[in-house]
Amino acid sequence: MPYKETFDNQRDELSLFRSRAFIAGLFVFLALLGIIIRLTILQINHYDHYTALSKENYQKHIPIPPVRGQIYDRNGILLADNHIEYVLEVTKDKVLDLDDELIRVNKLIPMSPQSIKKFRQKLRVNSRFLPVVLRPGLTDKEIATFAVHQSRFPGFKINVRMERRYPLAEVAGHLIGYVGRIDKRDLKNIDKKEYNGSTHIGKSGIEKFYETRLHGKSGFKTVEVDAHGKPQVVLKQKSPIAGEDLFLSIDLKLQLKAEELLQARDSNGAVVAIDPRNGEVLAMASVPMYDPNLFVNGISYKNYNRLRNNPSRPLYNRALQGTYPPGSTIKPMAALAGLDERTVTTGRSVFGRGFFQIPGVRHRYRCWKKRGHGHVSLQRGIFQSCDVYFYDLAYRMGIKKFSKSLARFGFGSKTGIDLPHERSGIMPSSEWKKKRFNQNWYPGDTVNIGIGQGYWTVTPLQLAHAVGTVAMKGMRMRPRVLRAVRSSRNLPAELIPHEQLPTIAVRNTRYWDEVIRAMVHVVHGPGGTARRSGAGAKYRFGGKTGTAQVFSVAQNKSYNASRLAKKLHDHSLFVAFAPPENPIIALAIIVENAGGGSKVAAPLARKLLDAFFLKPDPKKEAEEKAAAEAEALKIKQALDKKAARKLKKSRKSKKRRKKRRKKKRKVKRNG
Amino acid sequence: MDRSVGFFSTVFRLLSRLDLVLLTALLILLSLGALTLYSASGQNIVMMNRHLVHLAIAAVLMLLTSQISSTLLNRISIWVYLVGVILLVLVILQGTMGKGAQRWLEFGSLRFQPSEIMKLAVPMMVASYFSNKILPPSFKDIIVATALVAIPMLLIVKQPDLGTALLVGSAGFFVIYFAGIAWKWLFAVFISALIAAPLLFFYGMHDYQRQRVLTLLDPTLDPLGAGYHIIQSTIAIGSGGVYGKGWANGDQSRLDFLPERHTDFIFAVFGEEFGLLGNILLLTIYLFIIWRGLQLSIKGQDTFARLLGGSLSMTFFVYLFVNTGMVSGILPVVGVPLPLVSYGGTSMITLMTAFGLLMGMRKRKNGYGSMLR
């Protein structure tokens, strides 16, 4: 029965299909349920994770670097500021044909072949996505010319950058320091978040010490970007807080004078002047000097080597890093220690035969005056700088007491001035010698220490501080360079509080008067070693000469400068304070290898004090300030002129060379 | 009687072949799709206009194909299939003649993808083959049917177009499944597929295909290359949360982080903007359409109608599953669009035609028969 078969078959087929369709439907349902489970995991369980990822995708934080604070002297004369510079930058990734475009850009903005060569080197080293400066210092005209043709140069862009500038160039260069590009070593010490947008950081001097104040607080901008990194809208913005302006305690006029005086001598040296009442540093000069502007955008290898290999070491700040034997300059302090320790009295005198011998030892410790001073009291010991008196004093006092007593003036330890890289010098003691040389202390060592020789070394800063302490009769103020801070141009500057160090207490304050009297005698009294420097002064001051031996002269010979290499000549030192009754300035001067203290350093001190005291009228402060400003401007102009002349010279020589070449060619052709 | 019928009556006859329930579901899906596309295209009016043109063409084709009776379709199946295979061979030849991998033929200005025809032609052919056999099929019939599926499928793999090959293959497979292949055979096929998979992976795949599988297992292997798609689409969906970021407000798609967001990855845009709730709604609509498709196949005019209808419904599901699985990161990236939502005329037309055929082949107790018999 074919019909029935087909019919049955059809019915079976239908039910087969039905069941298969049901199973298929069930399968579809389960599969889609699986997808929903997956979606639930994504959208509920991992919602936070993916939301964060999505935000990370489209939100970019662009740091906005703060403007660096400026640096002024105590009278508001600018020492460091930020200069707006326009630069032409190239992002390699966006450039189509670099060679062709460089040639075309060169027609709009002339560049030297060397600078292009340098640029290519930089380009090779840098990431292709980061802009590289092709040409710094664009003029307004060049900016305008390029802007017109901007569309023809994808990847080329004019950018503004703030550049640190030191308008006075090397003036107070050691003190102010400089900024430089942030390097790997800096990255270890800074909060990277704060420096995201910054390129420079203080590397030395005030710039380094007060980096946090000067830098300010970085701001940021959160922008929405698309997948190609193109910013769409600003979502959030926090403005940066500019760095604080610093007012240093430096008196630029005095600083300039100090530098001028040292440079005029054509020797290396340092001057530190402090206001002993509060520790403010009025001047801090170190010669030779260098121009901190060289470091701002990375010093060239050639320039750096020149500074580095200079035997005079211009990079190093002699005022706080140079350690010298103090020589006789410490005799007033030694005398005070002697009085306080009852080793000497004002009345007792010592007979100076021209040399000192330790009982039972043949070695002669010679006085600078071969004939000897005869009977020497404490007063004479100081104002005539009798070595024998102080050999005797130190010998009888013993190194333990001597060292301990003089350490109270701050010798052998850092003053804690607000500048980096200060050195502590050495206040020798028997423990120190044991540690340093693993040798015992000999009485002979003590004798040398008595006149500021031997192992004893000090920095000019320590010396100035110690003299200031004498002037203030034991009151010690921590030396400071920062005087006031201004957080905004609209706000008044706030003074930084002064810091007092432990006062030197003596048994009888009369001792101070005794020492001060002797120091005044040095410059104003008959027989004073620096009387020539004190003659005719319209103000009174106290001082002490010092001549520090670099080279020890053999027992049977005498010092003869003309036979010694300049490097081995004596250092010339002088310390001073003024006025004696009511001191407002204390200073220390050292001129390296210049000879005796009274011949070189003392006259310098006189000139410096003249510059400090002989003001036209205290009421005409404003006028004086203007004058100082004009002076600064002149210096700047002079420097600019110098630079201009240099440029001209180089151009001229180029032209000459070109002409010569042309001539040669002509000659060749003619030949 | 026929002659007295006017224009409106003709239109009514045409429309009456459509299934209102399925049509409504499709319309809801299409509107949701258009809405999503508007956002995904970045509110591109030109693209929307083209999408509407595609829709119009597809709707007309659906209306026309709904008039074809199962008998007529059964008769022409073999010819469609043969023409399709010949065109596929032509594509391959054209490729070997120096134009490199290519998926289409050009007739003047008209570009034409023969593999697209095979999505319909293969199930038609296999259903046609089974239509005069006793079911469940014999072993010999299954072998023949498999061959009928395998030939065009391999030709498409050769192009290479893995996505289409997968869809064509599954269309053929579902016919065999609905014909009633014994479960043990299905199981055997499943096992051998498991064994074949690694072999296929190492010997039968192009590098880029292998890469896709590898990056699926760990998208971070290649975060800016092949993994980028998956990473960005999972970020889009995941950051959508339960309620979504709101229409036209998806950060991932709006800011161009999501690649191919108006075509294959449009599901990620939907998930980002409408959240889990939107996803559940969308998948429910799809589920309903597939369910209705299967229901209509049961009502098919004959065996051919049932087999073809069932296969087309399930192919629609494969589209959906492969796409959503890929976008949500559980299947490899295979070029399969989200059916009826992704931008693209070809798949839209094929799918709507398939639904037209499905509706047209069902039995109706009362009412008009098919116009094309």
Interface residues (C-beta under 8 A of the other chain):
Chain A: N9 Q10 D12 E13 L14 L16 F17 R18 R20 A21 A24 G25 V28 F29 A31 L32 I35 I36 R38 L39 T40 L42 Q43 I44 H46 Y47 H49 Y50 T51 L53 S54 N57 Y58 E224 V225 D226 A227 H228 Q232
Chain B: I134 L135 P136 F174 Y177 F178 G180 Q232 T234 I235 A236 I237 G238 S239 G240 G241 V242 D251 Q252 L255 D256 F257 G271 G275 L276 N279 I280 L283 Y286 L287 I290 W291 L294 Q295 S297 I298 T303 R306 L307 G310 S313 M314 F317 L320 F321 T324 G325 S328 G329 I330
